[in-house]
Structures are given as structure tokens and as C-alpha cells.
Amino acid sequence: MRTVDGRVAGRRGQATRQKLLDCLSEMLSSSPYRDVKVIDVARRAGTSPATFYQYFPDVEGAVLELADHMAAESAGLTDLLAGRSWAGKSGWATAQELVDGFLEFWRKNDAILRVVDLGAAEGDKRFYKIRMKILNTVNSSLADSITELQSKGRVDKDVNPAAIAGSLVAMLAAVAGHQKGFSSWGVKQAELKPNLALLVHLGVTGKKPSR
């Protein structure tokens, strides 16, 4: 772990750096990204702006650190699909667990994901790359699942696996980012999950699930 000027950070320095990141993460949960200032993060961490600048060039640089760490953790989403079956009742279980895991990941990382989405929407390639890294963990696995089903004659050969997978992942991301909004439409979380899983199952297999 190195400081901005290239020096190797000791154990104490690493602890201070992590505390700054933790405090920034907490602040993003309750404050708009653009309202978060270096001095506020430093004060919350019990240190000074000068110390903050030893480890990060600015708030955006620290946010990118948080986003990179989150993107690395998103690799675990592939476990929701690896080696899973889409046949019969097992297919319904696969769809449900994918939806559960995806929505939980979004809830856990809601604050930083909002910043990533904002940066990506504004054309910042750094945030766009991180967003795509997260979505690709599921997109590639879903496309592989559909391709496998095609090879077994269980999905129409005219279906484009990449197009279907990309559409489903885009839907999951949009819904995951709007979970709180569904309550204003009278949709409870317990009702949202099975209906979203139904759409995923239909998209992958082209059939209603066996329950």
C-alpha cells in the first residue's frame, strides 16, 4: 500500500487509510456524492485534510477505490449461476437465488453503486468500466447458460444468448437500483422477488417454471 507520493504506508498508515474509506462510505449513504468534501471526511475520521491527501488525490479518487473493491467482490455473483441447472424445479430455484443474490448485492452497496451509475451516465470511462465489470459477472454466466440450453435443443436456435443475457442483466440492475421505489407502487419486496425471478426464468428458458 503506497501513499500518493509513492511512499510505502506502514501498518498505522494503512489503518488510517482504511478508516478514511470507511467514513467516506458511511457519508455516501446519507449525503449526495457532490456534497461530500475532503474536510468533512477527514473530520469524521478524526484526522486532517492533509492526511487525507497523503492517500487520495481527492474525494473522487477515494470513491474509485471503494468502487474497485466493490467490483472485485462482485465476482462472487458468478457463484449464483456456476454449475446450476435450469431444468424443472431446479431451474426455478436457480432463478430465485439469482434474483435474491443480485438484489442483496445492490442493497449492500447501494451508496457506492449510485455514484458509479452517476459517473457512468455522465460519460466517465472509469466508472463505466467498473459498472460493466460488475454486470459482466452475471451477463457472461447467463449467456453461457442459454448457449448450453440451445446445444441441448431446449432453447430456440434463433435466440441470441448475448442479447437475452444482456437484456436480463439490464433489467435486474434497473430493478435493483429502484427497489425502494416499488413500495410507492404498492409492490412489497416479498412480491417483487418471485415476479422478477419469473421474468428471468422465462427469459433464459422460454418457459414457465416448474414449481
Backbone as CSV, one residue per row, in Angstrom:
resi,resn,N_x,N_y,N_z,CA_x,CA_y,CA_z,C_x,C_y,C_z
1,MET,0.847,-1.189,0.000,0.000,0.000,0.000,0.883,1.238,0.000
2,ARG,0.698,2.118,-0.977,1.539,3.312,-1.097,0.727,4.588,-0.953
3,THR,1.407,5.636,-0.546,0.771,6.952,-0.433,0.769,7.593,-1.813
4,VAL,0.148,8.767,-1.918,0.055,9.464,-3.196,1.428,9.770,-3.774
5,ASP,2.402,10.072,-2.906,3.738,10.399,-3.386,4.639,9.172,-3.561
6,GLY,4.068,7.987,-3.444,4.816,6.772,-3.727,5.460,6.088,-2.540
7,ARG,5.361,6.657,-1.349,5.956,6.027,-0.163,5.108,4.827,0.278
8,VAL,5.773,3.834,0.832,5.058,2.660,1.337,4.419,2.997,2.677
9,ALA,3.122,2.772,2.791,2.403,3.081,4.024,2.609,1.964,5.044
10,GLY,2.916,2.344,6.267,3.088,1.360,7.339,1.749,0.875,7.836
11,ARG,1.793,0.049,8.877,0.556,-0.514,9.419,-0.391,0.582,9.910
12,ARG,0.156,1.559,10.596,-0.675,2.651,11.105,-1.263,3.457,9.956
13,GLY,-0.427,3.699,8.940,-0.902,4.444,7.783,-2.005,3.705,7.046
14,GLN,-1.868,2.393,6.928,-2.887,1.589,6.266,-4.201,1.625,7.037
15,ALA,-4.090,1.628,8.358,-5.291,1.689,9.196,-5.995,3.033,9.018
16,THR,-5.201,4.110,8.941,-5.772,5.445,8.745,-6.447,5.534,7.381
17,ARG,-5.795,4.993,6.385,-6.349,4.997,5.022,-7.683,4.261,4.982
18,GLN,-7.746,3.110,5.630,-8.978,2.333,5.642,-10.080,3.056,6.410
19,LYS,-9.697,3.739,7.482,-10.696,4.476,8.251,-11.285,5.609,7.418
20,LEU,-10.458,6.256,6.625,-10.948,7.308,5.733,-11.942,6.740,4.726
21,LEU,-11.632,5.564,4.175,-12.531,4.929,3.214,-13.844,4.517,3.884
22,ASP,-13.750,4.007,5.098,-14.958,3.597,5.829,-15.852,4.800,6.122
23,CYS,-15.237,5.898,6.527,-16.005,7.112,6.829,-16.635,7.682,5.562
24,LEU,-15.903,7.639,4.464,-16.447,8.116,3.196,-17.650,7.267,2.788
25,SER,-17.527,5.961,2.944,-18.627,5.058,2.593,-19.868,5.378,3.416
26,GLU,-19.693,5.634,4.706,-20.817,5.975,5.575,-21.463,7.291,5.143
27,MET,-20.644,8.251,4.760,-21.168,9.558,4.353,-21.938,9.476,3.048
28,LEU,-21.499,8.613,2.138,-22.195,8.461,0.865,-23.578,7.854,1.059
29,SER,-23.763,7.163,2.185,-25.055,6.547,2.477,-26.099,7.577,2.892
30,SER,-25.636,8.742,3.346,-26.581,9.745,3.850,-26.464,11.106,3.176
31,SER,-25.449,11.280,2.320,-25.247,12.581,1.678,-25.043,12.414,0.173
32,PRO,-25.516,13.388,-0.622,-25.250,13.353,-2.059,-23.738,13.354,-2.311
33,TYR,-23.307,12.599,-3.305,-21.890,12.451,-3.610,-21.172,13.800,-3.749
34,ARG,-21.781,14.723,-4.448,-21.114,16.006,-4.723,-21.066,16.929,-3.499
35,ASP,-21.810,16.579,-2.463,-21.785,17.385,-1.239,-20.698,16.936,-0.269
36,VAL,-20.080,15.786,-0.535,-19.067,15.249,0.361,-17.725,15.928,0.093
37,LYS,-17.161,16.556,1.121,-15.899,17.285,0.983,-14.781,16.589,1.759
38,VAL,-13.566,16.820,1.306,-12.399,16.217,1.954,-12.353,16.550,3.433
39,ILE,-12.602,17.798,3.774,-12.506,18.214,5.175,-13.527,17.489,6.038
40,ASP,-14.710,17.204,5.469,-15.742,16.514,6.230,-15.364,15.048,6.470
41,VAL,-14.784,14.419,5.448,-14.352,13.025,5.595,-13.236,12.938,6.630
42,ALA,-12.292,13.882,6.552,-11.155,13.887,7.475,-11.625,14.081,8.913
43,ARG,-12.536,15.014,9.124,-13.047,15.261,10.471,-13.755,14.036,11.026
44,ARG,-14.529,13.403,10.193,-15.261,12.209,10.647,-14.300,11.085,11.027
45,ALA,-13.173,11.043,10.330,-12.164,10.010,10.619,-11.237,10.419,11.746
46,GLY,-11.406,11.637,12.254,-10.572,12.114,13.351,-9.166,12.476,12.919
47,THR,-9.028,12.935,11.681,-7.716,13.327,11.188,-7.843,14.635,10.407
48,SER,-6.849,14.972,9.604,-6.833,16.256,8.906,-6.913,16.073,7.394
49,PRO,-7.295,17.142,6.673,-7.297,17.079,5.213,-5.914,16.731,4.656
50,ALA,-4.873,17.228,5.315,-3.506,16.935,4.844,-3.254,15.427,4.875
51,THR,-3.761,14.766,5.898,-3.596,13.313,5.984,-4.389,12.623,4.877
52,PHE,-5.603,13.110,4.609,-6.420,12.551,3.527,-5.641,12.603,2.217
53,TYR,-5.034,13.738,1.940,-4.325,13.923,0.667,-3.037,13.102,0.577
54,GLN,-2.627,12.543,1.696,-1.483,11.633,1.641,-1.856,10.335,0.936
55,TYR,-3.144,9.971,1.012,-3.579,8.681,0.492,-4.453,8.770,-0.755
56,PHE,-5.113,9.907,-0.937,-6.019,10.048,-2.076,-5.859,11.436,-2.693
57,PRO,-5.951,11.543,-4.021,-5.810,12.852,-4.661,-7.000,13.772,-4.395
58,ASP,-8.186,13.159,-4.208,-9.418,13.908,-3.949,-10.506,12.912,-3.550
59,VAL,-11.707,13.424,-3.312,-12.811,12.549,-2.919,-13.115,11.535,-4.018
60,GLU,-13.077,11.983,-5.247,-13.363,11.086,-6.365,-12.388,9.920,-6.417
61,GLY,-11.122,10.211,-6.132,-10.115,9.158,-6.116,-10.405,8.118,-5.052
62,ALA,-10.875,8.572,-3.902,-11.224,7.653,-2.817,-12.474,6.854,-3.181
63,VAL,-13.430,7.509,-3.840,-14.645,6.812,-4.280,-14.292,5.700,-5.261
64,LEU,-13.357,5.969,-6.142,-12.931,4.956,-7.101,-12.290,3.759,-6.399
65,GLU,-11.606,4.021,-5.292,-11.035,2.928,-4.504,-12.157,2.042,-3.950
66,LEU,-13.185,2.669,-3.416,-14.325,1.919,-2.892,-15.012,1.132,-4.008
67,ALA,-15.153,1.781,-5.158,-15.827,1.132,-6.282,-15.025,-0.050,-6.812
68,ASP,-13.716,0.084,-6.857,-12.872,-1.022,-7.316,-12.997,-2.221,-6.386
69,HIS,-13.020,-1.941,-5.093,-13.160,-3.022,-4.105,-14.507,-3.713,-4.260
70,MET,-15.557,-2.928,-4.466,-16.889,-3.485,-4.658,-16.939,-4.334,-5.921
71,ALA,-16.305,-3.863,-6.993,-16.293,-4.612,-8.248,-15.593,-5.955,-8.079
72,ALA,-14.541,-5.963,-7.270,-13.832,-7.219,-7.009,-14.743,-8.195,-6.261
73,GLU,-15.524,-7.666,-5.320,-16.445,-8.516,-4.558,-17.569,-9.062,-5.436
74,SER,-17.896,-8.340,-6.510,-18.998,-8.764,-7.373,-18.691,-10.077,-8.093
75,ALA,-17.427,-10.475,-8.105,-17.065,-11.750,-8.730,-17.827,-12.900,-8.083
76,GLY,-18.215,-12.712,-6.826,-18.968,-13.737,-6.117,-20.345,-13.987,-6.709
77,LEU,-20.841,-13.055,-7.529,-22.151,-13.237,-8.150,-22.153,-14.409,-9.131
78,THR,-20.982,-14.738,-9.673,-20.912,-15.861,-10.614,-21.274,-17.175,-9.921
79,ASP,-21.081,-17.237,-8.598,-21.408,-18.458,-7.848,-22.905,-18.739,-7.867
80,LEU,-23.701,-17.704,-8.155,-25.145,-17.885,-8.200,-25.578,-18.678,-9.423
81,LEU,-24.674,-18.799,-10.413,-25.019,-19.479,-11.655,-24.098,-20.638,-12.001
82,ALA,-22.914,-20.647,-11.419,-21.928,-21.673,-11.757,-22.451,-23.075,-11.461
83,GLY,-22.485,-23.920,-12.497,-22.895,-25.305,-12.317,-24.357,-25.503,-11.976
84,ARG,-25.163,-24.454,-12.112,-26.575,-24.558,-11.746,-27.422,-25.057,-12.911
85,SER,-28.479,-25.757,-12.579,-29.386,-26.310,-13.582,-30.567,-25.369,-13.818
86,TRP,-31.050,-25.352,-15.071,-32.236,-24.584,-15.408,-33.396,-25.506,-15.757
87,ALA,-33.263,-26.783,-15.390,-34.298,-27.767,-15.698,-35.256,-27.946,-14.520
88,GLY,-36.540,-28.073,-14.822,-37.545,-28.372,-13.811,-37.538,-27.427,-12.619
89,LYS,-37.771,-28.002,-11.438,-37.812,-27.205,-10.221,-36.458,-26.588,-9.891
90,SER,-35.385,-27.242,-10.341,-34.046,-26.696,-10.104,-33.872,-25.371,-10.835
91,GLY,-34.474,-25.267,-12.014,-34.393,-24.023,-12.777,-35.084,-22.874,-12.070
92,TRP,-36.226,-23.182,-11.434,-36.944,-22.147,-10.677,-36.124,-21.703,-9.475
93,ALA,-35.457,-22.666,-8.817,-34.608,-22.333,-7.673,-33.425,-21.479,-8.118
94,THR,-32.864,-21.800,-9.288,-31.740,-21.020,-9.809,-32.152,-19.574,-10.060
95,ALA,-33.300,-19.385,-10.691,-33.790,-18.032,-10.983,-34.030,-17.251,-9.693
96,GLN,-34.632,-17.891,-8.700,-34.914,-17.224,-7.429,-33.636,-16.819,-6.702
97,GLU,-32.671,-17.728,-6.677,-31.431,-17.437,-5.963,-30.612,-16.364,-6.668
98,LEU,-30.687,-16.329,-8.000,-30.004,-15.269,-8.742,-30.601,-13.914,-8.383
99,VAL,-31.920,-13.843,-8.380,-32.600,-12.585,-8.036,-32.288,-12.175,-6.601
100,ASP,-32.361,-13.103,-5.668,-32.064,-12.809,-4.267,-30.644,-12.263,-4.116
101,GLY,-29.685,-12.946,-4.721,-28.286,-12.545,-4.598,-28.002,-11.208,-5.244
102,PHE,-28.606,-10.984,-6.408,-28.391,-9.735,-7.127,-28.963,-8.553,-6.358
103,LEU,-30.188,-8.696,-5.875,-30.820,-7.605,-5.130,-30.088,-7.335,-3.820
104,GLU,-29.613,-8.390,-3.163,-28.885,-8.225,-1.910,-27.570,-7.505,-2.144
105,PHE,-26.870,-7.847,-3.220,-25.610,-7.163,-3.546,-25.870,-5.676,-3.766
106,TRP,-26.955,-5.349,-4.443,-27.278,-3.939,-4.717,-27.633,-3.204,-3.435
107,ARG,-28.397,-3.857,-2.555,-28.750,-3.214,-1.285,-27.504,-2.961,-0.445
108,LYS,-26.637,-3.941,-0.386,-25.421,-3.824,0.416,-24.530,-2.695,-0.076
109,ASN,-24.479,-2.475,-1.370,-23.564,-1.495,-1.966,-24.301,-0.322,-2.600
110,ASP,-25.519,-0.076,-2.126,-26.381,0.934,-2.747,-25.705,2.302,-2.885
111,ALA,-25.051,2.767,-1.833,-24.478,4.116,-1.847,-23.413,4.275,-2.926
112,ILE,-22.470,3.348,-2.981,-21.394,3.476,-3.954,-21.886,3.173,-5.365
113,LEU,-22.863,2.276,-5.498,-23.413,1.970,-6.818,-24.121,3.184,-7.412
114,ARG,-24.771,3.982,-6.571,-25.414,5.203,-7.060,-24.384,6.150,-7.656
115,VAL,-23.222,6.237,-7.021,-22.156,7.099,-7.529,-21.589,6.528,-8.825
116,VAL,-21.403,5.220,-8.860,-20.889,4.570,-10.075,-21.845,4.796,-11.239
117,ASP,-23.142,4.626,-10.993,-24.138,4.836,-12.044,-24.133,6.283,-12.527
118,LEU,-24.002,7.216,-11.587,-23.969,8.632,-11.937,-22.752,8.937,-12.815
119,GLY,-21.587,8.454,-12.390,-20.378,8.700,-13.163,-20.442,8.073,-14.541
120,ALA,-20.971,6.853,-14.614,-21.087,6.166,-15.899,-22.048,6.903,-16.823
121,ALA,-23.172,7.381,-16.259,-24.166,8.109,-17.053,-23.604,9.426,-17.586
122,GLU,-22.673,10.007,-16.847,-22.062,11.271,-17.274,-20.899,11.064,-18.238
123,GLY,-20.610,9.798,-18.556,-19.574,9.510,-19.538,-18.182,9.297,-18.987
124,ASP,-18.065,9.164,-17.659,-16.750,8.912,-17.070,-16.386,7.447,-17.322
125,LYS,-15.364,7.224,-18.134,-14.998,5.865,-18.532,-14.546,5.013,-17.359
126,ARG,-13.988,5.635,-16.335,-13.536,4.869,-15.173,-14.720,4.230,-14.453
127,PHE,-15.778,4.999,-14.258,-16.962,4.464,-13.595,-17.714,3.504,-14.511
128,TYR,-17.724,3.811,-15.807,-18.394,2.932,-16.764,-17.727,1.557,-16.773
129,LYS,-16.408,1.543,-16.743,-15.665,0.282,-16.744,-15.986,-0.548,-15.504
130,ILE,-16.086,0.126,-14.357,-16.417,-0.580,-13.117,-17.835,-1.147,-13.180
131,ARG,-18.764,-0.345,-13.693,-20.156,-0.809,-13.800,-20.256,-2.044,-14.687
132,MET,-19.560,-2.006,-15.818,-19.609,-3.138,-16.738,-18.931,-4.371,-16.142
133,LYS,-17.895,-4.161,-15.365,-17.231,-5.296,-14.709,-18.200,-6.012,-13.785
134,ILE,-18.996,-5.249,-13.054,-19.977,-5.830,-12.135,-21.055,-6.586,-12.906
135,LEU,-21.616,-5.959,-13.928,-22.696,-6.576,-14.688,-22.211,-7.779,-15.491
136,ASN,-20.976,-7.725,-15.963,-20.444,-8.824,-16.770,-20.299,-10.119,-15.976
137,THR,-20.171,-10.003,-14.651,-20.038,-11.225,-13.843,-21.275,-12.103,-13.992
138,VAL,-22.436,-11.474,-14.145,-23.676,-12.218,-14.327,-23.984,-12.417,-15.807
139,ASN,-23.717,-11.394,-16.622,-24.048,-11.448,-18.041,-23.386,-12.641,-18.739
140,SER,-22.105,-12.822,-18.507,-21.378,-13.905,-19.178,-21.906,-15.273,-18.766
141,SER,-22.177,-15.429,-17.469,-22.681,-16.711,-16.972,-24.075,-17.016,-17.516
142,LEU,-24.926,-16.002,-17.605,-26.262,-16.204,-18.148,-26.201,-16.575,-19.626
143,ALA,-25.345,-15.886,-20.372,-25.202,-16.180,-21.800,-24.715,-17.614,-21.997
144,ASP,-23.799,-18.043,-21.155,-23.292,-19.419,-21.241,-24.410,-20.426,-20.948
145,SER,-25.257,-20.097,-19.990,-26.367,-20.990,-19.640,-27.330,-21.142,-20.813
146,ILE,-27.641,-20.030,-21.456,-28.566,-20.064,-22.596,-27.952,-20.826,-23.764
147,THR,-26.654,-20.609,-24.000,-25.957,-21.327,-25.072,-25.999,-22.834,-24.825
148,GLU,-25.810,-23.225,-23.576,-25.849,-24.650,-23.230,-27.242,-25.240,-23.464
149,LEU,-28.268,-24.477,-23.093,-29.628,-24.943,-23.325,-29.917,-25.075,-24.820
150,GLN,-29.365,-24.165,-25.612,-29.519,-24.253,-27.070,-28.886,-25.537,-27.609
151,SER,-27.706,-25.851,-27.101,-26.994,-27.033,-27.584,-27.753,-28.319,-27.282
152,LYS,-28.631,-28.266,-26.268,-29.428,-29.434,-25.889,-30.806,-29.400,-26.540
153,GLY,-31.045,-28.379,-27.380,-32.316,-28.273,-28.073,-33.452,-27.790,-27.211
154,ARG,-33.135,-27.186,-26.071,-34.184,-26.734,-25.143,-34.506,-25.260,-25.287
155,VAL,-33.722,-24.554,-26.091,-33.975,-23.141,-26.395,-33.857,-22.963,-27.899
156,ASP,-34.749,-22.188,-28.488,-34.764,-21.966,-29.934,-33.393,-21.523,-30.432
157,LYS,-32.960,-22.120,-31.540,-31.630,-21.820,-32.081,-31.509,-20.391,-32.600
158,ASP,-32.638,-19.737,-32.866,-32.602,-18.358,-33.360,-32.400,-17.322,-32.248
159,VAL,-32.472,-17.758,-31.003,-32.268,-16.852,-29.866,-30.791,-16.465,-29.783
160,ASN,-30.540,-15.188,-29.547,-29.167,-14.702,-29.361,-28.864,-14.681,-27.867
161,PRO,-28.028,-15.613,-27.375,-27.759,-15.703,-25.936,-27.241,-14.401,-25.334
162,ALA,-26.344,-13.723,-26.045,-25.774,-12.480,-25.510,-26.836,-11.392,-25.388
163,ALA,-27.741,-11.334,-26.368,-28.800,-10.317,-26.337,-29.777,-10.582,-25.188
164,ILE,-30.171,-11.848,-25.024,-31.091,-12.188,-23.939,-30.435,-11.929,-22.590
165,ALA,-29.204,-12.422,-22.429,-28.498,-12.246,-21.157,-28.318,-10.769,-20.834
166,GLY,-27.904,-9.977,-21.819,-27.711,-8.547,-21.596,-28.993,-7.844,-21.197
167,SER,-30.094,-8.232,-21.826,-31.391,-7.626,-21.505,-31.830,-7.968,-20.084
168,LEU,-31.613,-9.227,-19.696,-31.996,-9.651,-18.351,-31.160,-8.962,-17.280
169,VAL,-29.855,-8.834,-17.543,-28.978,-8.180,-16.570,-29.323,-6.688,-16.452
170,ALA,-29.617,-6.057,-17.585,-30.009,-4.640,-17.551,-31.293,-4.477,-16.743
171,MET,-32.217,-5.419,-16.910,-33.469,-5.386,-16.133,-33.188,-5.558,-14.648
172,LEU,-32.343,-6.535,-14.304,-32.010,-6.771,-12.899,-31.374,-5.533,-12.270
173,ALA,-30.461,-4.907,-12.991,-29.779,-3.726,-12.466,-30.754,-2.571,-12.269
174,ALA,-31.660,-2.386,-13.227,-32.635,-1.295,-13.125,-33.570,-1.517,-11.939
175,VAL,-34.056,-2.739,-11.786,-34.954,-3.053,-10.679,-34.219,-2.951,-9.345
176,ALA,-32.989,-3.485,-9.308,-32.211,-3.450,-8.069,-31.962,-2.012,-7.607
177,GLY,-31.742,-1.123,-8.557,-31.487,0.273,-8.208,-32.743,1.051,-7.863
178,HIS,-33.890,0.428,-8.085,-35.166,1.117,-7.842,-36.019,0.374,-6.819
179,GLN,-35.383,-0.429,-5.977,-36.138,-1.274,-5.043,-37.056,-0.476,-4.129
180,LYS,-36.560,0.653,-3.619,-37.376,1.458,-2.709,-38.576,2.060,-3.425
181,GLY,-38.419,2.316,-4.713,-39.497,2.937,-5.474,-40.699,2.033,-5.673
182,PHE,-40.484,0.728,-5.635,-41.605,-0.186,-5.857,-42.659,-0.073,-4.762
183,SER,-42.237,0.296,-3.570,-43.199,0.417,-2.472,-44.225,1.510,-2.758
184,SER,-43.808,2.549,-3.483,-44.734,3.638,-3.815,-45.771,3.189,-4.840
185,TRP,-45.489,2.063,-5.505,-46.450,1.489,-6.453,-47.270,0.384,-5.806
186,GLY,-47.086,0.211,-4.500,-47.844,-0.804,-3.789,-47.281,-2.203,-3.937
187,VAL,-46.013,-2.297,-4.346,-45.367,-3.600,-4.527,-44.438,-3.864,-3.356
188,LYS,-44.706,-4.926,-2.617,-43.864,-5.292,-1.493,-42.652,-6.079,-1.975
189,GLN,-41.571,-6.022,-1.173,-40.347,-6.734,-1.531,-40.616,-8.228,-1.715
190,ALA,-41.459,-8.785,-0.856,-41.774,-10.210,-0.938,-42.504,-10.560,-2.223
191,GLU,-43.200,-9.587,-2.807,-43.916,-9.801,-4.066,-43.014,-9.544,-5.260
192,LEU,-42.068,-8.654,-5.088,-41.175,-8.294,-6.187,-40.286,-9.464,-6.604
193,LYS,-39.675,-10.119,-5.641,-38.683,-11.168,-5.937,-39.225,-12.293,-6.814
194,PRO,-40.348,-12.931,-6.452,-40.821,-14.045,-7.283,-41.235,-13.620,-8.690
195,ASN,-41.776,-12.418,-8.817,-42.174,-11.938,-10.139,-40.959,-11.628,-11.007
196,LEU,-39.910,-11.094,-10.382,-38.677,-10.834,-11.112,-38.010,-12.158,-11.502
197,ALA,-38.054,-13.124,-10.595,-37.491,-14.445,-10.882,-38.243,-15.112,-12.034
198,LEU,-39.547,-14.889,-12.091,-40.353,-15.439,-13.175,-39.881,-14.895,-14.525
199,LEU,-39.640,-13.594,-14.586,-39.168,-12.975,-15.821,-37.798,-13.516,-16.221
200,VAL,-36.928,-13.711,-15.235,-35.599,-14.252,-15.517,-35.711,-15.673,-16.070
201,HIS,-36.541,-16.495,-15.427,-36.712,-17.879,-15.871,-37.278,-17.926,-17.289
202,LEU,-38.284,-17.115,-17.550,-38.866,-17.061,-18.892,-37.831,-16.617,-19.921
203,GLY,-37.008,-15.634,-19.538,-36.005,-15.126,-20.463,-34.953,-16.159,-20.808
204,VAL,-34.535,-16.926,-19.813,-33.462,-17.919,-20.033,-33.993,-19.163,-20.751
205,THR,-35.116,-19.684,-20.273,-35.598,-20.969,-20.784,-36.714,-20.853,-21.823
206,GLY,-37.399,-19.707,-21.837,-38.529,-19.564,-22.741,-39.773,-20.261,-22.235
207,LYS,-39.737,-20.735,-20.999,-40.854,-21.488,-20.436,-41.180,-21.012,-19.023
208,LYS,-42.426,-21.285,-18.614,-42.807,-21.019,-17.238,-42.088,-22.023,-16.337
209,PRO,-41.745,-21.598,-15.118,-41.018,-22.517,-14.226,-41.910,-23.612,-13.654
210,SER,-41.291,-24.755,-13.341,-41.982,-25.833,-12.640,-41.834,-25.582,-11.156
211,ARG,-42.930,-25.439,-10.442,-42.864,-25.131,-9.009,-43.351,-26.306,-8.207
